[in-house]
Amino acid sequence: MPTFKITLAYDGTDFVGWQRQATGRSVQGLVEDALTHLAGTEIAVAGAGRTDAGVHALGQVASFSLDRVIDAAVVARALNARMPPTVRVTAAECVADGFHARFGSRSKAYRYRIWNARLASPFELRYAWHIFAPLDREAMDRAARLLEGAHDFAAFQTTGGSVRTTKRVVTESRISAPSDDLIIYDIAGNGFLRYMVRAIVGTLVEVGRGQRAPESLAAVLESRDRGKAGPTAPPEGLFLVGVEYGA
């Protein structure tokens, strides 16, 4: 049974998230349904990250096995033919047995986009958080860099989250501003808690608004208290950029 690794890009606006649920359209459900049509039997697909409702992906990775030999390019074409244009398989390859998109990942990268201008661009409404008031981008970047390294991120986990440990290693946490209107937050690490990136962004925005000092993020981390961090940013600005594998 050959194992396949596929990379997907999708606009998450109209989906309940990656994971198949009892109601609503999910990206995982679309992929599994398309594979079932191809294989003639139900196929289970594992995703590298469970993006939430409204969250997008540029480089989501998924894996599955089929009971017959088939070229990876044929699999990609067959999936794209049966899925809506808001979901595309951008790459496909046959990989070693035992590869698992979720358990084999070593690092994930996310990007959050903020449209910081008086008017919201109609072309950014689905892909950025519109904030009217000017934000101090340098202060936000100083705060963001304090999150790099190994920390306990319990303060940025959604209330009621259940994981074995809330300790994570963040290898990149930076703010950039490619234009006068656009602010980008890039974060990469060995794993993320549910809503972690969006909680961090909500806290960074409070820094940008002057509601808290950049240095306050160190105290937030130390507190391990979700109530000490800022609000959860809306989903539309968040993208899963890519997933890395290997040692």
C-alpha positions in Angstrom: 0.0 0.0 0.0 1.9 3.1 -1.2 1.9 6.1 1.1 1.4 9.6 -0.3 2.3 13.0 1.0 0.4 16.0 -0.5 0.7 19.7 0.1 -2.5 21.8 -0.1 -3.3 25.5 -0.3 -6.8 26.6 0.6 -9.0 29.6 1.4 -10.5 28.6 4.8 -13.3 31.3 4.8 -16.1 28.9 3.9 -14.9 25.9 5.9 -15.4 24.7 9.5 -11.7 24.1 9.5 -9.3 21.3 8.4 -10.8 18.5 10.5 -13.9 16.6 9.4 -16.9 17.4 11.7 -20.4 16.2 12.1 -21.8 19.2 10.3 -20.3 21.8 7.9 -17.7 21.5 5.1 -14.2 20.7 6.1 -11.0 20.5 4.0 -10.2 17.0 5.3 -13.7 15.9 4.4 -13.3 17.1 0.8 -10.0 15.4 0.4 -11.3 12.1 1.9 -14.4 12.2 -0.3 -12.3 12.8 -3.4 -10.0 9.9 -2.5 -12.9 7.6 -1.8 -14.1 8.3 -5.4 -10.6 7.6 -6.7 -10.0 4.4 -4.7 -13.5 3.0 -4.5 -13.2 2.6 -0.7 -13.0 5.0 2.2 -9.6 6.5 2.8 -8.5 8.2 6.0 -6.3 11.3 5.6 -4.0 12.7 8.3 -3.3 16.4 8.3 -0.2 18.1 9.8 -2.2 20.9 11.5 -5.9 21.2 12.4 -6.5 24.7 11.1 -9.7 26.2 12.7 -12.7 27.7 10.9 -11.8 30.6 8.7 -8.1 29.9 8.8 -6.2 29.5 5.6 -3.2 27.5 4.4 -0.4 28.0 1.9 1.3 24.7 2.8 -0.8 22.3 4.7 0.5 18.7 4.5 -1.5 15.6 4.5 -0.8 11.9 4.2 -2.7 8.7 3.3 -2.3 5.2 1.9 -3.9 3.6 -1.1 -4.3 -0.1 -1.9 -2.9 0.2 -5.4 0.1 1.6 -7.1 -0.7 4.9 -8.8 1.5 7.9 -9.9 1.5 10.8 -7.4 0.8 13.3 -10.2 -2.3 11.3 -11.2 -3.5 11.5 -7.5 -3.0 15.3 -7.5 -4.9 15.8 -10.7 -7.7 13.5 -9.6 -8.1 15.4 -6.3 -8.0 18.8 -7.9 -10.6 17.7 -10.4 -13.1 16.8 -7.6 -12.5 19.7 -5.2 -13.6 23.3 -5.4 -11.1 25.9 -6.7 -10.7 27.2 -3.1 -8.7 24.0 -2.3 -5.8 22.9 -4.4 -3.2 20.2 -4.1 0.0 22.0 -5.0 2.4 19.0 -4.7 2.2 15.2 -4.3 4.8 12.5 -3.8 5.0 8.9 -2.8 6.9 8.6 0.5 8.2 5.8 2.7 5.8 3.6 4.6 5.2 4.9 8.1 5.2 8.6 7.1 2.6 10.5 9.0 1.8 14.1 8.3 1.0 15.0 11.9 3.3 12.9 14.0 6.3 13.2 11.7 6.4 17.0 11.6 9.3 18.8 13.2 8.3 22.4 12.7 5.4 24.5 11.5 5.3 28.1 10.3 2.3 30.5 10.5 1.8 34.0 9.2 -0.8 36.5 10.4 -1.7 39.5 8.3 -3.1 42.8 9.6 -4.4 45.5 7.3 -3.6 48.7 9.3 -5.3 51.6 7.4 -8.3 53.9 7.6 -10.2 52.0 4.9 -10.4 48.2 4.6 -9.4 47.0 1.2 -12.2 44.9 -0.3 -9.5 42.5 -1.5 -8.1 42.0 2.0 -11.3 41.4 4.0 -11.0 37.6 3.7 -7.3 37.5 4.4 -6.4 40.1 7.0 -7.6 41.7 10.3 -8.5 45.3 9.6 -7.4 47.7 12.3 -8.3 51.3 11.9 -6.0 53.0 14.5 -2.3 53.3 13.8 -0.1 50.6 15.4 3.4 51.0 16.7 5.1 48.3 14.6 8.5 48.7 16.3 7.0 48.1 19.7 5.1 45.1 18.4 8.4 43.6 17.0 10.2 44.1 20.3 7.4 42.3 22.0 7.3 39.5 19.5 11.0 38.7 19.8 10.6 38.0 23.5 8.6 34.9 22.6 11.5 33.3 20.7 13.1 30.3 22.5 11.7 27.6 24.8 8.8 28.8 26.9 5.6 27.6 28.6 2.9 29.1 26.4 -0.1 28.3 28.7 -1.1 31.9 28.8 -1.7 31.8 25.1 -3.7 28.6 25.0 -7.5 28.7 24.6 -9.4 28.2 27.9 -10.0 24.6 28.5 -7.3 23.3 26.2 -6.1 19.8 27.0 -2.5 18.8 26.1 0.3 16.9 27.8 2.5 19.9 28.0 2.2 23.6 27.1 5.9 24.0 26.6 7.0 24.9 23.1 10.1 26.1 21.3 9.5 29.1 19.0 12.3 29.6 16.5 11.0 32.8 14.9 8.6 35.5 16.1 8.9 38.7 14.1 6.9 41.6 12.9 7.5 43.1 9.4 5.8 45.8 7.4 6.1 45.3 3.7 3.9 48.3 3.0 2.4 51.3 4.8 -0.9 49.4 5.2 0.2 45.9 5.8 1.7 44.4 9.0 2.8 40.8 8.9 3.6 38.5 11.9 5.6 35.4 11.2 6.0 32.7 13.8 7.6 29.2 13.5 8.2 26.5 16.1 8.1 22.9 17.0 4.4 23.0 17.8 1.5 25.2 18.7 -1.4 25.2 21.2 -5.0 25.8 20.0 -5.5 29.5 19.3 -1.9 30.2 20.4 -0.9 32.3 17.4 -4.2 34.2 17.4 -3.8 34.9 21.2 -0.3 36.1 20.6 -1.4 38.4 17.8 -4.2 39.9 20.0 -1.6 40.6 22.6 0.8 42.2 20.2 -2.0 44.4 18.9 -2.5 45.7 22.4 1.2 46.6 22.5 0.8 48.3 19.1 -2.0 50.4 20.5 0.0 51.4 23.5 -2.2 49.5 25.9 0.7 47.4 27.3 4.5 47.7 27.2 6.5 45.3 24.9 8.3 44.0 28.0 5.0 42.9 29.5 5.0 39.7 27.3 7.7 38.2 29.6 5.3 38.6 32.6 2.5 37.1 30.6 4.5 34.0 29.7 5.5 33.6 33.4 2.0 33.9 34.6 0.7 30.9 32.6 -2.7 32.7 32.9 -4.8 33.1 29.7 -6.5 36.1 31.4 -3.2 38.0 31.4 -2.8 37.9 27.6 -4.8 39.9 25.0 -7.9 38.9 23.1 -7.9 36.2 20.4 -7.4 37.7 17.0 -10.0 36.8 14.3 -9.2 33.8 12.1 -9.2 35.5 8.7 -5.7 36.9 9.0 -4.0 33.5 9.8 -2.2 31.2 7.4 -0.5 27.9 7.9 2.6 28.7 5.7 4.4 25.4 5.8 5.5 22.2 7.6 9.0 20.8 7.9 10.0 17.2 8.3 13.2 15.3 9.0 15.8 15.4 11.8 
